[in-house]
């Protein structure tokens, strides 16, 4: 039996079609209008207040479900991905929820990369996050063949080596997601997510590689001139 790192991922009974443009909002239990608990329209005042005052903010179930069945890649760009809203939940609780997304039998992606930054620049916290995700990769790979091993790589260099990005993005296989706030929809304030964009067509994969290399590639280009 797979261990649970926190709140289990709630998955919709019917997968959302790939590359179908959609705007979504994460919602607290009982305030969504979709079968998986997410919202397809702006929340009303009661839903806003309940979510904003909660100490356990729900993530976007549609996003975690798509991660659970990724086949090739999962790329995330979010400077504050591992940092919960102030006083909303412990940092480890956020980590456990994120780790739960990846630890399931249907996720086959091999290239998992997270480009972020540790808000307090604490190398001890960075090392602990890396350690936890290294252990997660080991557990995932126990059930995989040698040719299908996954790698989970995290870089905390977004604000120091590529400080040009305001929004948050994710790529799951060939689909681009755009987040108004935290990737995964954790933010307690009103924040929309759009999905269904062709990652290749919009240059998302190339852009992620550029951001991942950061000042290294910028320096190389400057030296070539």
Kinemage of the C-alpha trace (Angstrom):
@kinemage 1
@onewidth
@group {chain A} dominant
@subgroup {mainchain}
@vectorlist {calphas} color= white
{ca unk a 1} P 0.000 0.000 0.000
{ca unk a 2} L 1.324 3.420 -0.939
{ca unk a 3} L 1.905 5.819 1.946
{ca unk a 4} L -0.033 9.054 2.140
{ca unk a 5} L 2.038 12.182 2.584
{ca unk a 6} L -0.939 14.291 3.601
{ca unk a 7} L -4.399 14.999 2.237
{ca unk a 8} L -5.123 12.481 -0.509
{ca unk a 9} L -5.678 13.758 -4.025
{ca unk a 10} L -9.334 13.910 -4.992
{ca unk a 11} L -9.747 12.884 -8.626
{ca unk a 12} L -12.737 13.478 -10.865
{ca unk a 13} L -14.558 10.391 -12.108
{ca unk a 14} L -14.192 11.474 -15.742
{ca unk a 15} L -10.872 12.936 -16.993
{ca unk a 16} L -11.007 16.434 -18.453
{ca unk a 17} L -10.226 16.354 -22.170
{ca unk a 18} L -6.687 17.368 -23.066
{ca unk a 19} L -6.095 20.725 -24.721
{ca unk a 20} L -9.570 21.994 -24.021
{ca unk a 21} L -9.325 25.592 -22.871
{ca unk a 22} L -10.783 26.019 -19.433
{ca unk a 23} L -10.697 28.542 -16.598
{ca unk a 24} L -10.877 27.100 -13.087
{ca unk a 25} L -10.791 28.124 -9.437
{ca unk a 26} L -9.874 25.946 -6.453
{ca unk a 27} L -12.624 25.838 -3.832
{ca unk a 28} L -13.200 24.603 -0.327
{ca unk a 29} L -15.304 21.481 0.142
{ca unk a 30} L -18.935 22.098 -0.724
{ca unk a 31} L -18.308 25.295 -2.697
{ca unk a 32} L -17.306 23.889 -6.098
{ca unk a 33} L -19.665 23.339 -9.008
{ca unk a 34} L -17.689 20.549 -10.714
{ca unk a 35} L -17.875 16.871 -9.792
{ca unk a 36} L -14.293 16.967 -8.443
{ca unk a 37} L -14.946 19.967 -6.160
{ca unk a 38} L -13.345 22.670 -8.329
{ca unk a 39} L -15.121 25.820 -9.515
{ca unk a 40} L -15.751 26.740 -13.166
{ca unk a 41} L -16.658 30.369 -12.404
{ca unk a 42} L -15.761 33.132 -9.961
{ca unk a 43} L -16.646 32.261 -6.345
{ca unk a 44} L -19.436 34.040 -4.512
{ca unk a 45} L -18.805 35.985 -1.299
{ca unk a 46} L -19.488 33.071 1.025
{ca unk a 47} L -17.064 30.816 -0.863
{ca unk a 48} L -14.455 33.580 -0.788
{ca unk a 49} L -14.747 34.082 2.957
{ca unk a 50} L -14.716 30.369 3.794
{ca unk a 51} L -11.579 29.787 1.721
{ca unk a 52} L -9.793 32.889 2.960
{ca unk a 53} L -10.325 31.973 6.616
{ca unk a 54} L -9.469 28.273 6.279
{ca unk a 55} L -6.288 26.838 7.819
{ca unk a 56} L -6.323 24.008 5.264
{ca unk a 57} L -6.724 25.480 1.785
{ca unk a 58} L -7.731 23.010 -0.924
{ca unk a 59} L -5.633 22.720 -4.063
{ca unk a 60} L -7.037 22.490 -7.604
{ca unk a 61} L -8.158 18.878 -7.987
{ca unk a 62} L -8.166 19.033 -11.794
{ca unk a 63} L -4.461 19.876 -11.802
{ca unk a 64} L -3.415 17.158 -9.369
{ca unk a 65} L -5.455 14.631 -11.360
{ca unk a 66} L -3.633 15.534 -14.587
{ca unk a 67} L -0.289 15.148 -12.794
{ca unk a 68} L -1.361 11.711 -11.586
{ca unk a 69} L -1.620 10.478 -15.182
{ca unk a 70} L 1.282 12.375 -16.796
{ca unk a 71} L 3.208 10.261 -19.301
{ca unk a 72} L 6.294 12.291 -20.248
{ca unk a 73} L 7.081 15.444 -18.327
{ca unk a 74} L 5.998 17.705 -15.486
{ca unk a 75} L 7.596 21.161 -15.404
{ca unk a 76} L 6.719 23.768 -12.757
{ca unk a 77} L 7.820 27.412 -12.537
{ca unk a 78} L 6.774 29.106 -9.313
{ca unk a 79} L 9.077 31.154 -7.088
{ca unk a 80} L 7.033 30.375 -3.967
{ca unk a 81} L 5.789 26.879 -4.773
{ca unk a 82} L 6.733 25.343 -1.414
{ca unk a 83} L 5.783 28.365 0.707
{ca unk a 84} L 2.246 28.227 2.128
{ca unk a 85} L 0.240 31.378 2.764
{ca unk a 86} L 1.228 32.914 6.081
{ca unk a 87} L -0.462 31.126 9.009
{ca unk a 88} L -2.543 28.957 6.642
{ca unk a 89} L -0.731 25.653 7.124
{ca unk a 90} L 2.663 24.252 8.176
{ca unk a 91} L 5.311 24.050 5.454
{ca unk a 92} L 5.506 20.260 5.803
{ca unk a 93} L 1.782 19.949 5.216
{ca unk a 94} L 2.186 21.764 1.895
{ca unk a 95} L 5.097 19.501 0.963
{ca unk a 96} L 3.122 16.373 1.784
{ca unk a 97} L 0.201 17.453 -0.381
{ca unk a 98} L 2.509 18.118 -3.333
{ca unk a 99} L 4.356 14.821 -2.917
{ca unk a 100} L 1.038 12.972 -2.926
{ca unk a 101} L 0.368 14.249 -6.457
{ca unk a 102} L 3.316 12.311 -7.841
{ca unk a 103} L 3.076 9.119 -5.816
{ca unk a 104} L 0.473 7.000 -7.562
{ca unk a 105} L 0.342 4.023 -9.921
{ca unk a 106} L -0.783 5.939 -13.007
{ca unk a 107} L 1.930 8.635 -13.154
{ca unk a 108} L 4.547 7.569 -15.754
{ca unk a 109} L 6.381 10.874 -16.302
{ca unk a 110} L 10.172 10.543 -16.147
{ca unk a 111} L 11.254 14.179 -16.390
{ca unk a 112} L 9.932 16.067 -13.347
{ca unk a 113} L 11.480 19.476 -12.745
{ca unk a 114} L 10.522 22.268 -10.365
{ca unk a 115} L 12.065 25.724 -10.749
{ca unk a 116} L 11.440 27.779 -7.630
{ca unk a 117} L 13.145 29.821 -4.947
{ca unk a 118} L 13.214 29.458 -1.180
{ca unk a 119} L 11.630 32.641 0.112
{ca unk a 120} L 13.860 32.894 3.181
{ca unk a 121} L 16.991 31.670 1.332
{ca unk a 122} L 17.505 29.020 3.990
{ca unk a 123} L 19.825 26.358 2.550
{ca unk a 124} L 18.856 23.908 5.307
{ca unk a 125} L 15.213 24.070 4.202
{ca unk a 126} L 16.281 23.689 0.561
{ca unk a 127} L 18.363 20.620 1.422
{ca unk a 128} L 15.467 19.061 3.316
{ca unk a 129} L 13.079 19.598 0.403
{ca unk a 130} L 15.592 18.035 -1.993
{ca unk a 131} L 16.064 15.100 0.358
{ca unk a 132} L 12.328 14.469 0.613
{ca unk a 133} L 11.865 14.533 -3.145
{ca unk a 134} L 14.906 12.309 -3.710
{ca unk a 135} L 13.298 9.790 -1.363
{ca unk a 136} L 10.000 10.196 -3.222
{ca unk a 137} L 11.715 9.430 -6.555
{ca unk a 138} L 13.264 6.312 -5.031
{ca unk a 139} L 9.851 5.083 -3.876
{ca unk a 140} L 8.294 5.784 -7.281
{ca unk a 141} L 11.107 3.960 -9.078
{ca unk a 142} L 10.720 0.790 -7.013
{ca unk a 143} L 7.756 -0.126 -9.227
{ca unk a 144} L 9.344 1.000 -12.508
{ca unk a 145} L 11.532 -0.732 -15.054
{ca unk a 146} L 15.130 0.414 -15.546
{ca unk a 147} L 14.204 2.252 -18.757
{ca unk a 148} L 11.304 4.095 -17.141
{ca unk a 149} L 12.936 5.525 -14.004
{ca unk a 150} L 11.841 9.047 -13.113
{ca unk a 151} L 14.022 11.895 -11.962
{ca unk a 152} L 12.754 14.708 -9.768
{ca unk a 153} L 15.011 17.749 -9.964
{ca unk a 154} L 14.474 20.954 -8.012
{ca unk a 155} L 16.327 24.217 -8.490
{ca unk a 156} L 15.970 27.098 -6.047
{ca unk a 157} L 17.495 29.604 -8.474
{ca unk a 158} L 14.512 31.342 -10.043
{ca unk a 159} L 14.885 34.661 -8.187
{ca unk a 160} L 18.673 34.632 -8.225
{ca unk a 161} L 19.467 33.348 -11.737
{ca unk a 162} L 16.356 34.137 -13.796
{ca unk a 163} L 14.472 36.881 -12.021
{ca unk a 164} L 12.296 37.847 -14.993
{ca unk a 165} L 9.079 35.925 -14.341
{ca unk a 166} L 5.994 37.283 -12.617
{ca unk a 167} L 3.363 34.617 -13.321
{ca unk a 168} L 3.409 30.909 -12.492
{ca unk a 169} L 3.324 28.141 -15.080
{ca unk a 170} L 3.278 24.383 -15.394
{ca unk a 171} L 3.643 21.969 -18.299
{ca unk a 172} L 2.134 18.497 -18.033
{ca unk a 173} L 3.152 16.417 -21.040
{ca unk a 174} L 2.186 18.754 -23.921
{ca unk a 175} L -0.265 20.980 -22.052
{ca unk a 176} L 0.540 24.434 -20.693
{ca unk a 177} L -1.141 25.668 -17.512
{ca unk a 178} L -1.139 29.304 -16.373
{ca unk a 179} L -1.683 30.178 -12.710
{ca unk a 180} L -2.596 33.575 -11.306
{ca unk a 181} L -0.948 32.535 -8.036
{ca unk a 182} L 0.576 29.340 -6.635
{ca unk a 183} L 0.897 26.400 -9.026
{ca unk a 184} L -1.715 23.882 -7.941
{ca unk a 185} L -4.183 26.545 -6.820
{ca unk a 186} L -3.223 26.651 -3.139
{ca unk a 187} L -3.634 30.407 -2.713
{ca unk a 188} L -6.371 31.403 -0.264
{ca unk a 189} L -7.375 34.538 -2.169
{ca unk a 190} L -9.364 34.583 -5.408
{ca unk a 191} L -7.012 33.246 -8.075
{ca unk a 192} L -7.859 31.725 -11.454
{ca unk a 193} L -6.130 29.001 -13.449
{ca unk a 194} L -6.283 28.469 -17.202
{ca unk a 195} L -5.421 25.224 -18.951
{ca unk a 196} L -5.610 23.576 -22.355
{ca unk a 197} L -2.816 25.502 -24.119
{ca unk a 198} L -0.472 23.752 -26.564
{ca unk a 199} L 2.915 23.888 -24.826
{ca unk a 200} L 4.914 23.533 -28.045
{ca unk a 201} L 2.857 26.061 -29.977
{ca unk a 202} L 3.270 28.679 -27.243
{ca unk a 203} L 6.987 28.011 -26.743
{ca unk a 204} L 6.502 26.852 -23.149
{ca unk a 205} L 8.976 23.954 -23.229
{ca unk a 206} L 11.702 26.054 -24.835
{ca unk a 207} L 11.026 28.833 -22.328
{ca unk a 208} L 11.224 26.430 -19.407
{ca unk a 209} L 14.624 25.185 -20.613
{ca unk a 210} L 15.808 28.797 -20.900
{ca unk a 211} L 14.657 29.586 -17.364
{ca unk a 212} L 16.100 26.310 -16.041
{ca unk a 213} L 19.564 27.211 -17.360
{ca unk a 214} L 19.138 30.795 -16.189
{ca unk a 215} L 22.124 33.113 -16.253
{ca unk a 216} L 24.302 30.264 -17.510
{ca unk a 217} L 22.773 30.303 -20.973
{ca unk a 218} L 22.491 34.103 -20.967
{ca unk a 219} L 26.204 34.328 -20.229
{ca unk a 220} L 27.008 31.884 -23.018
{ca unk a 221} L 25.030 33.920 -25.509
{ca unk a 222} L 26.745 37.132 -24.429
{ca unk a 223} L 30.145 35.507 -24.793
{ca unk a 224} L 29.318 34.395 -28.313
{ca unk a 225} L 28.709 37.978 -29.446
